[in-house]
Structure formats: structure tokens, C-alpha cells
Amino acid sequence: MMSLTAEEELVRALGAAIAARRRELGLSQGQVAERLHMGSPESLSRYERGEREPRCTTLARIAVALETRPSELMKAMDPKPRGSFNRVVTAPEHEDTQRAIQTHLTLLSHAAPWTLPAILALVEGLVERSGESRST
């Protein structure tokens, strides 16, 4: 049996989280596929088995269908960015926080799924800081 690459392991972990949440809700693959307007449950099954990596937009749709957030589904995955993804944008005091948030969201739209938890954490921190600066 071939060993899995790190990326394949992460995709499988995400698939297992999707399957676990679906079961937690007591839904069949067919019911979730119907919520997603998929032609058949086979695509969902391939995501759950880790045979196919969902794009960011697909993952967001799956999360909505499973009544959760994408970040909740990705908790089973490694939160550390891997590979060539090393563009982390910070928001020092003098930088425009809204611009930093927009930059992170742009990165998020082009990121591989295993990098999403780190990006989401950064965006959530920026949003919190933005709210704190308005109240002071």
C-alpha cells in the first residue's frame, strides 16, 4: 500500500470531518447532495473519502448544507500553512485594517484548503481588532 502525501492526508482529514458532521446531523449523502443541488451523492462521497479536494467555494457550500462553518470542518486539518504558501499579511497599528482584511480575503479565495484555518484566524483577529479600535 502506498503511503499518503501530507496533502492527501489533509484532504482525507477534511473528508472525514465532512462525513462526521453529516452523520452528526443524521443526514444521508443523498440528502446533503440534494441541499447542494448535486446531481447525485457520488461527488459528496468522493469528498468524504478524500478522493477529491473541494475548492474553497465548494467547501463553503458544503458547510452551509451541514449547518456549520468551513473553519469548523477544517479543525481536523493541520492549521499550519504548507508548501509555497508563506504570504502572511499582518496589520500593524499604522496600517489600514480594512485593507489588510481585504488582502487576507483575497488570499483566502486563492488558497489551498489546508491553508484556510491560518488565514481565517488572521482575518478573525483583524476583524476583532477593527471592532476594538472603533469602540475606543
C-alpha positions in Angstrom: 0.0 0.0 0.0 1.4 3.4 -1.0 1.8 6.0 1.8 -0.2 9.2 1.5 1.4 12.6 0.9 0.9 15.3 3.5 -1.6 16.9 1.2 -3.6 13.7 0.7 -3.7 13.2 4.4 -5.1 16.7 4.9 -7.7 16.1 2.2 -8.7 12.8 3.9 -9.0 14.5 7.3 -11.3 17.2 5.8 -13.4 14.5 4.1 -13.7 12.6 7.4 -14.8 15.8 9.1 -17.5 16.4 6.4 -18.7 12.8 6.9 -18.7 13.1 10.7 -20.8 16.3 10.6 -23.2 14.8 8.1 -23.7 11.8 10.4 -24.0 14.0 13.5 -27.0 15.7 11.8 -28.4 12.3 10.9 -28.4 13.1 7.1 -27.7 10.7 4.3 -25.3 11.6 1.5 -28.3 11.9 -0.8 -29.9 14.5 1.5 -26.8 16.6 1.6 -26.3 16.3 -2.1 -29.9 17.5 -2.6 -29.2 20.5 -0.4 -26.1 21.2 -2.5 -28.1 20.7 -5.8 -25.7 18.0 -6.9 -26.9 15.5 -9.5 -26.0 12.5 -7.3 -24.4 11.8 -3.9 -21.3 10.4 -5.6 -19.5 13.8 -5.6 -20.1 14.2 -1.9 -19.0 10.6 -1.3 -15.7 11.4 -3.1 -15.1 14.4 -0.9 -15.9 12.4 2.2 -13.4 9.7 1.2 -10.7 12.2 0.5 -10.6 11.2 -3.2 -11.4 14.8 -4.3 -10.3 18.1 -2.8 -13.1 20.6 -2.6 -12.5 24.2 -3.9 -13.0 27.0 -1.3 -16.4 27.8 -2.7 -17.5 24.2 -2.7 -16.3 23.8 0.9 -18.3 26.9 1.9 -21.4 25.4 0.3 -20.9 22.1 2.0 -20.5 23.8 5.3 -23.8 25.7 4.8 -25.5 22.5 3.9 -24.1 20.9 7.1 -25.2 23.9 9.2 -21.7 24.8 10.2 -18.7 27.0 9.2 -15.9 25.9 6.9 -13.4 26.5 9.7 -15.3 24.0 11.9 -14.9 21.3 9.2 -11.2 22.2 8.8 -10.4 21.8 12.5 -9.3 18.2 11.8 -6.7 19.6 9.4 -3.3 20.9 10.1 -3.6 24.7 10.8 -0.1 25.5 9.6 0.4 26.8 6.1 2.5 24.4 4.0 4.4 24.4 0.7 4.9 27.7 -1.1 2.1 29.5 0.9 4.1 31.8 3.0 2.4 35.2 2.4 1.1 36.2 5.8 0.0 39.8 5.9 -0.1 41.5 9.3 -1.9 44.6 10.3 0.5 46.8 12.4 -1.1 49.8 14.2 -0.4 52.2 11.3 -1.8 50.0 8.6 -5.4 50.3 7.4 -7.1 47.3 8.9 -9.8 47.2 6.3 -7.2 46.9 3.6 -5.5 44.1 5.5 -8.8 42.2 5.9 -9.4 42.6 2.1 -5.9 41.3 1.4 -6.5 38.3 3.6 -9.8 37.6 1.9 -8.2 37.8 -1.5 -5.6 35.3 -0.4 -8.3 33.1 1.0 -10.1 32.9 -2.3 -6.9 31.6 -3.9 -5.6 29.4 -1.0 -5.4 25.7 -0.8 -7.8 24.2 1.7 -5.1 23.3 4.2 -4.1 26.9 4.5 -7.5 28.2 5.2 -7.6 27.8 9.0 -4.5 30.0 9.4 -5.9 32.7 7.0 -9.3 32.6 8.7 -7.7 33.0 12.1 -5.8 36.1 10.8 -9.0 37.6 9.3 -11.0 37.0 12.5 -8.2 38.6 14.6 -8.2 41.6 12.2 -12.0 41.9 12.5 -11.8 41.8 16.3 -9.1 44.4 16.3 -11.1 46.6 14.0 -14.1 46.4 16.3 -11.9 47.2 19.3 -10.4 50.3 17.6 -13.9 51.6 16.8 -15.0 51.3 20.4 -12.0 53.1 21.9 
